[in-house]
């Protein structure tokens, strides 16, 4: 597995490289946003570790430009641990995030998970295309067209770019439209995609999904929060 680490903290980069390389990862390092983006766009990496605070251009801008050309898994670092940073990163297409107080074991677990989900998604898309003659795998609910084969979402004819977990959460809720799903139940419904590392951040992903769908949680059109119970996709 080839990893690109984009972080201006040289000491941290040495520590991460020293930990990951014995685990079977080849780690290339960039210490600025611009250099990191140029390397990332070459498309040679299985995943990218991306810091938010970078010289030249910050991590959010690197991610924004990268997502115009690539779906490579991105795990973001944030030193502040601010929920706003996490939501912004997830909205822009990050696959996961870590505050910079992370342990080496957590980093390894999350890195392996985002790579595994990415490869699983690619395989599922191929399998679904082979079976397309039997079923087109499309769901239409109000102005949302969800294509489970292509793993795509259109809202009123406009493509909505979702991360892997956002798509699977949306699909799970739509397939259970009108039913209240607890956080644990949502995790169960997507457990086949190995999302156990997300159990502490399900609300962040739902929040990001709502923002992408322009769904106001105070006056929801799609996803309703049921206090102390969970979430429900509105019929």
Secondary structure, DSSP 8 states (H G I E B T S, - for coil): -EEEEE-S-HHHHHHHHHHHGGGT-EEEEESSHHHHHHHHTT---SEEEEESS-SSS-HHHHHHHHHTT---EEEEEESS--HHHHHHHHHTT-SEEEETT--HHHHHHHHHHHHHHHHHHHHHHHHHHHTTTT---EEEETTEEEETTTTEEEETTEEE---HHHHHHHHHHHHTTTS-B-HHHHHHHTGGG--GGGTT-HHHHHHHHHHHTT--GGG-SSEEEETTTEEEE--
